Amino acid sequence: MAVHSERVQTRSPGEAKNAGADTGPTAATADGTPKNVRPAGGASLLSRSTPYLLILPATLATAALLGWPLVKTALISFQNLNRRQLIQHLTEWNGFDNYTAQLGSSEFWHTAGRSVAFTLLNVVLIMAGGTLVGLLLNRLGKGMRLFLSFGLILAWAMPIVASTTVYTWLFDQQYGVVNWFLDGLGWHGMADYNWFGSQLSTFFVIVLLIVWGSIPFVAFNMYAGLTTIPAELYEAARMDGAGAFKIFTAVVFPSLRPFFLATTFLEVIWVFKCFTQVYAMNFGGPQRLTETLPVYAFVEGFGNQHYGTGAAIAVLTIVMLGVLMAYYFRIILKQEDEL
């Protein structure tokens, strides 16, 4: 019977003393070199709480400026608050009557469907146009890129009321440049065309205004994302025989997926709550056929002085936007986890 012996390594007193002086555990790397490993609970309480302390002022300001008006709107939505109650300072609670009245109203659902279709159309046009302009910025030379960027910034920085006023003048029935230009092209029937006399033509002008003002934001986002794609990826795709469309679908779009998701998320929110362009263009007309939910809430609340009804419509608008964005927000969070 064979007896196996094992060699037991011992340490000298000096080595044991040095080993006991180590401040933390060590671990071996791939090549066998030991490295220090930070203890799991080594971070101090102050270092862990510093990020939360830094965002605390912004959080408090947001809660004060946005949270309280939202709570106040929700409280008013449960009241019968009209002109009489407002003048006499009366508080008449009516429970969910404002909500049941709106949820049972065909006008509310027609306006809601119109708002959803309006949002989808604008977001698709904005994302498509902004992506194309972003690709153009990436291909232009330095001088032309600077010139185009300057024009985009002017369009983006123009106040909404000012741009709406300019578009109203451009499409004016008697003195508008658009009618004059179309008449000069031979379309003499457009010389005195009333762009704000029908639902579709009014929506055409509003959509054109919103897309024109929103494309710069998307274009700059896409251009910033394109600068992060290595040139080697384009070269490899061209060597494989890929054309422009294939390069976009196989190289550009996968790399810019986080930019697309975040930008689309913001555009859906901004377009769905769009108020100034719709109201200032034609006050939701003709015959209230271009009203979206924010305009509908304003007209019912301040125009007709049914403040409880207007507050209920506003709350329902927020809830509807949250439902529309819930699934999309989940995709964004999943995308961040994968990154």
Secondary structure, DSSP 8 states (H G I E B T S, - for coil): ------------HHHHHHHHT--S-EEE-TTS-EEE---TT-S-HHHHHHHHHHHHHHHHHHIIIIIHHHHHHHHHTTB---HHHHHHT---B-TTHHHHHHHT-HHHHHHHHHHHHHHHHHHHHHHHHHHHHHHHHHHS-HHHHHHHHHHHHHHHHS-HHHHHHHHHHHT-TTT-HHHHHHHHTT-GGGTT--TTSSHHHHHHHHHHHHHHHHHHHHHHHHHHHHTTS-HHHHHHHHHTT--HHHHIIIIIHHHTHHHHHHHHHHHHHHHHT--HHHHHHHTT-STTTT--HHHHHHIIIIIS--HHHHHHHHHHHHHHHHHHHHHHHHHHHHHHHH-
